[in-house]
Amino acid sequence: MKRDATGKFLSNWNSEMKQRVSVSLTNTAWRSLDKEAQRRGISRSEVIERFARSLESEELFCVQETEGKVATILESITDAFVAFDRDWRYTYVNRAAAKLLHKTPEELLGKHVWNEVFPELVGGVAYQQLHRAVAQQVPVSWEEFGEPIQCWLEANAYPSTTGVAVYFRDVSDRKRLESELRQREQQFKMVAENAPDIISRVDAEFRHIYVSPSVELATGIPSEQFVGKTNVELGMPEDLYRVWHDSFRQAFGTGQEQTIEFKFPTQNGIRWYQARIVPEFASDDSVASLLDLLRKSQAISNLVFKESS
């Protein structure tokens, strides 16, 4: 009897189908083969047989090693990850996904997602997007409020010939913040659009993001025509826009409020104004934009009037 790659005897050596092949070896290779056979106390054909069988074991080891590395990565990421086969059955669930879905991997693996786990999602956003991904073989992304788990989800799905992989995360905090910001913006506009003062907001390029309607009373220019333009593009006199832009640079650079006073030719004659330039900060504490609060400077106007009289 012959022995396998581990050195164990093969009881089925005689019954296995053999193939006679012609192998061309250099003299050096032949001597190495002969030497290895003598060292092991087996024939040259057994050495070749053992080597051939070892290739399958090495291939299996490589596959298992690769799968292990992938599993380690999927378990270490903070995103939830699940994979489905072509029959919509769970084939993989990482810890983050199990926690977010309030289930154990054992409760999901092998189960049909639409029939057994989340039948209430049939026809919904996730159902439609995942079926589109598989049918068209294209990656898809979506956001939705997951009723079964009561949180907002951001999801990305990537199809393959064997099924579809889905990465998703809880974005409830972000959605809540976005909602709060929208409410604040609505409140801001409600105040700004009914205030007699001119209220505006500029970005880091000194372009107007917002200007309240009261600007039209002073300039004759509708507020919407200011949006997206700088003071230079709006035709402001050079000596005046330089004062503004110097203050903008100071506010963006230092994060500190600036105050300027200037006179401006309005539809009702020359008027003095005082402007407060207030930095608005981003989440990383950098200055994201500037809020300009512009009102008539009555004290200066009276002083100029008295001196002229």
C-alpha positions as CSV (number, residue, x, y, z in Angstrom):
1,M,0.0,0.0,0.0
2,K,1.0,3.6,-0.6
3,R,1.0,6.5,1.8
4,D,-0.8,9.9,1.6
5,A,0.6,13.4,2.2
6,T,0.5,12.9,6.0
7,G,2.4,9.7,5.8
8,K,-0.6,7.5,6.4
9,F,-1.2,4.4,4.3
10,L,-3.8,4.7,1.6
11,S,-6.1,1.7,1.8
12,N,-7.7,2.6,-1.5
13,W,-4.4,3.1,-3.5
14,N,-5.2,0.1,-5.8
15,S,-8.8,1.1,-6.3
16,E,-8.1,4.7,-7.2
17,M,-7.9,5.6,-10.9
18,K,-4.4,6.3,-12.1
19,Q,-3.1,8.3,-14.9
20,R,0.2,7.6,-16.6
21,V,1.9,10.9,-17.5
22,S,5.3,11.8,-18.9
23,V,7.3,14.2,-16.7
24,S,10.3,16.0,-18.1
25,L,12.9,16.9,-15.4
26,T,16.3,18.4,-15.5
27,N,19.1,16.2,-14.2
28,T,19.4,18.4,-11.1
29,A,15.6,18.0,-10.4
30,W,15.8,14.3,-11.0
31,R,18.6,13.9,-8.5
32,S,16.7,16.0,-6.0
33,L,13.6,13.8,-6.4
34,D,15.7,10.7,-6.1
35,K,17.5,12.0,-3.0
36,E,14.1,12.9,-1.3
37,A,12.7,9.5,-2.1
38,Q,15.7,7.8,-0.5
39,R,15.5,10.1,2.6
40,R,11.9,9.2,3.1
41,G,12.3,5.6,2.3
42,I,9.6,5.7,-0.4
43,S,9.5,5.5,-4.2
44,R,9.9,8.5,-6.5
45,S,6.3,8.2,-7.6
46,E,5.2,8.4,-4.0
47,V,7.1,11.6,-3.5
48,I,5.3,13.1,-6.6
49,E,1.9,11.7,-5.3
50,R,2.5,13.2,-1.9
51,F,3.4,16.6,-3.4
52,A,0.3,16.6,-5.6
53,R,-2.0,15.8,-2.7
54,S,-0.4,18.6,-0.7
55,L,-1.4,21.2,-3.3
56,E,-5.1,20.7,-2.4
57,S,-4.4,21.0,1.3
58,E,-2.4,24.2,0.7
59,E,-5.2,25.6,-1.4
60,L,-7.8,24.8,1.3
61,F,-5.6,26.4,3.9
62,C,-5.2,29.6,1.8
63,V,-9.0,29.8,1.4
64,Q,-9.6,29.3,5.1
65,E,-6.9,31.8,5.9
66,T,-8.4,34.4,3.6
67,E,-11.9,33.8,5.0
68,G,-10.5,34.2,8.5
69,K,-8.9,37.5,7.7
70,V,-12.2,38.8,6.1
71,A,-14.2,37.7,9.1
72,T,-11.7,39.5,11.4
73,I,-12.1,42.7,9.4
74,L,-15.9,42.5,9.4
75,E,-16.1,41.9,13.1
76,S,-13.8,44.9,13.8
77,I,-15.6,47.5,11.8
78,T,-18.1,49.8,13.5
79,D,-20.6,49.5,10.6
80,A,-23.2,46.8,10.7
81,F,-22.7,44.2,8.0
82,V,-24.9,41.4,6.7
83,A,-24.7,39.2,3.6
84,F,-27.5,37.5,1.8
85,D,-27.4,34.7,-0.8
86,R,-29.4,34.7,-4.0
87,D,-32.4,33.3,-2.1
88,W,-32.4,36.2,0.4
89,R,-31.1,34.1,3.3
90,Y,-28.6,35.5,5.7
91,T,-25.1,34.0,5.2
92,Y,-23.2,36.4,7.4
93,V,-24.0,38.8,10.3
94,N,-21.3,40.7,12.2
95,R,-21.6,41.7,15.8
96,A,-22.5,45.3,15.0
97,A,-25.4,44.2,12.9
98,A,-26.7,41.7,15.5
99,K,-26.6,44.5,18.1
100,L,-28.4,47.0,15.9
101,L,-31.0,44.5,14.8
102,H,-31.6,43.3,18.4
103,K,-31.0,39.7,17.4
104,T,-28.2,37.1,17.7
105,P,-26.4,35.9,14.6
106,E,-27.8,32.4,15.3
107,E,-31.4,33.9,15.0
108,L,-30.6,35.2,11.6
109,L,-28.2,32.9,9.8
110,G,-30.0,30.8,7.2
111,K,-33.2,32.7,7.7
112,H,-35.1,34.3,4.8
113,V,-35.0,38.0,5.5
114,W,-38.4,38.9,3.9
115,N,-40.4,35.8,4.9
116,E,-39.0,34.9,8.3
117,V,-37.2,37.9,9.8
118,F,-38.7,41.2,8.6
119,P,-41.9,40.5,6.6
120,E,-43.1,44.0,7.4
121,L,-40.4,45.5,5.2
122,V,-41.7,43.8,2.0
123,G,-42.4,46.6,-0.5
124,G,-40.6,49.2,1.5
125,V,-37.5,51.3,0.7
126,A,-35.0,48.6,1.7
127,Y,-36.9,45.9,-0.2
128,Q,-37.0,48.0,-3.4
129,Q,-33.4,49.1,-3.2
130,L,-32.0,45.6,-2.5
131,H,-34.0,44.1,-5.3
132,R,-32.9,46.8,-7.7
133,A,-29.2,46.1,-6.7
134,V,-29.6,42.4,-7.4
135,A,-31.6,42.8,-10.6
136,Q,-29.4,45.5,-12.2
137,Q,-26.1,44.4,-10.5
138,V,-25.4,48.0,-9.3
139,P,-24.5,49.3,-5.9
140,V,-27.3,51.2,-4.2
141,S,-27.6,53.6,-1.2
142,W,-30.5,54.8,0.8
143,E,-31.7,56.2,4.1
144,E,-34.9,55.3,6.0
145,F,-36.4,55.1,9.4
146,G,-36.3,51.4,10.4
147,E,-39.6,50.8,12.1
148,P,-38.7,47.4,13.5
149,I,-35.7,48.8,15.3
150,Q,-36.9,52.4,15.8
151,C,-33.9,54.3,14.4
152,W,-32.7,56.0,11.2
153,L,-30.4,53.9,9.0
154,E,-28.0,54.8,6.3
155,A,-27.4,51.8,4.1
156,N,-25.1,50.8,1.2
157,A,-25.5,47.5,-0.7
158,Y,-23.1,45.8,-3.1
159,P,-24.4,42.9,-5.3
160,S,-22.4,40.0,-6.6
161,T,-23.2,36.8,-8.5
162,T,-23.7,35.0,-5.2
163,G,-25.9,37.5,-3.4
164,V,-25.7,40.9,-1.9
165,A,-23.6,42.5,0.9
166,V,-25.1,45.3,3.0
167,Y,-23.3,47.8,5.2
168,F,-25.6,50.0,7.4
169,R,-25.3,52.3,10.4
170,D,-27.5,54.1,12.9
171,V,-27.7,57.8,11.9
172,S,-30.4,58.8,14.3
173,D,-28.2,61.4,16.0
174,R,-27.3,63.0,12.7
175,K,-30.9,63.1,11.6
176,R,-31.9,64.6,14.9
177,L,-29.2,67.3,14.6
178,E,-30.3,68.0,11.0
179,S,-33.9,68.4,12.2
180,E,-32.8,70.8,14.9
181,L,-30.7,72.8,12.5
182,R,-33.7,73.1,10.1
183,Q,-35.8,74.3,13.0
184,R,-33.2,76.9,14.0
185,E,-32.9,78.0,10.4
186,Q,-36.6,78.5,10.1
187,Q,-36.7,80.4,13.4
188,F,-33.7,82.5,12.2
189,K,-35.5,83.4,9.0
190,M,-38.7,84.2,10.7
191,V,-36.9,86.7,12.9
192,A,-34.6,88.1,10.2
193,E,-37.4,88.5,7.6
194,N,-39.5,90.6,10.0
195,A,-36.7,92.6,11.6
196,P,-36.1,96.3,10.6
197,D,-32.3,95.7,10.7
198,I,-30.4,94.2,7.8
199,I,-29.3,90.7,8.6
200,S,-27.0,88.8,6.3
201,R,-24.7,85.7,6.4
202,V,-21.5,85.3,4.3
203,D,-19.2,82.3,3.7
204,A,-15.4,82.0,3.8
205,E,-15.2,83.5,0.3
206,F,-17.2,86.5,1.4
207,R,-20.2,85.5,-0.7
208,H,-23.6,86.2,0.7
209,I,-25.5,83.1,1.8
210,Y,-28.5,85.0,3.0
211,V,-29.7,88.6,3.2
212,S,-32.9,89.7,4.9
213,P,-35.6,91.5,2.8
214,S,-35.0,94.8,4.7
215,V,-31.9,95.4,2.5
216,E,-34.1,96.4,-0.4
217,L,-35.4,99.4,1.6
218,A,-31.8,100.8,1.9
219,T,-30.3,99.7,-1.5
220,G,-33.2,99.2,-3.8
221,I,-31.8,95.8,-4.6
222,P,-34.0,92.7,-3.8
223,S,-32.4,90.5,-1.2
224,E,-32.3,87.4,-3.5
225,Q,-29.9,89.3,-5.9
226,F,-27.3,89.4,-3.1
227,V,-27.1,85.6,-2.7
228,G,-23.9,84.1,-4.1
229,K,-22.2,87.4,-4.7
230,T,-19.5,89.3,-2.9
231,N,-19.6,93.1,-2.0
232,V,-17.2,93.6,-4.9
233,E,-19.6,91.9,-7.4
234,L,-22.5,93.9,-6.0
235,G,-20.7,97.2,-7.0
236,M,-19.9,98.4,-3.5
237,P,-17.3,101.3,-3.5
238,E,-13.7,100.1,-3.0
239,D,-13.1,102.1,0.1
240,L,-16.2,100.6,1.7
241,Y,-15.8,96.9,0.6
242,R,-12.2,97.0,1.8
243,V,-13.4,97.9,5.3
244,W,-15.9,95.1,5.2
245,H,-13.4,92.5,3.8
246,D,-10.7,93.4,6.4
247,S,-13.3,92.8,9.1
248,F,-14.3,89.5,7.5
249,R,-10.7,88.3,7.5
250,Q,-10.3,89.3,11.1
251,A,-13.4,87.4,12.2
252,F,-12.6,84.3,10.2
253,G,-9.0,84.4,11.4
254,T,-9.5,85.1,15.1
255,G,-13.0,83.8,15.7
256,Q,-13.8,87.0,17.4
257,E,-16.7,89.4,16.8
258,Q,-15.9,92.6,14.8
259,T,-17.7,96.0,14.8
260,I,-17.5,98.6,12.0
261,E,-19.3,101.9,11.4
262,F,-19.6,103.5,8.0
263,K,-21.8,105.8,5.9
264,F,-23.7,104.6,2.9
265,P,-25.8,106.3,0.2
266,T,-29.3,104.9,0.6
267,Q,-32.5,105.7,-1.3
268,N,-33.3,108.3,1.4
269,G,-29.9,109.9,1.4
270,I,-26.6,109.3,3.3
271,R,-27.1,107.1,6.3
272,W,-24.6,105.9,9.0
273,Y,-24.7,102.3,9.9
274,Q,-23.1,100.1,12.6
275,A,-22.4,96.5,11.7
276,R,-21.7,93.6,14.2
277,I,-19.9,90.7,12.4
278,V,-20.4,87.6,14.5
279,P,-18.5,84.3,13.7
280,E,-20.6,81.1,13.4
281,F,-18.7,78.0,14.4
282,A,-18.7,74.5,12.8
283,S,-18.5,71.3,14.9
284,D,-14.7,71.3,14.7
285,D,-14.6,74.8,16.2
286,S,-13.5,76.4,12.9
287,V,-15.4,79.5,11.7
288,A,-18.0,78.3,9.2
289,S,-19.7,81.6,8.3
290,L,-20.3,85.1,9.6
291,L,-23.5,86.7,10.6
292,D,-23.8,90.4,9.9
293,L,-26.2,92.5,12.0
294,L,-26.5,95.9,10.4
295,R,-28.5,98.8,11.8
296,K,-28.6,102.5,11.5
297,S,-26.2,104.3,13.9
298,Q,-28.6,107.0,15.2
299,A,-26.0,108.6,17.6
300,I,-23.5,109.2,14.7
301,S,-26.3,110.4,12.4
302,N,-27.4,113.0,15.1
303,L,-23.8,114.1,15.7
304,V,-23.2,114.6,11.9
305,F,-26.5,116.5,11.7
306,K,-25.6,118.8,14.6
307,E,-22.2,119.6,13.2
308,S,-23.5,120.3,9.8
309,S,-26.1,122.7,11.2
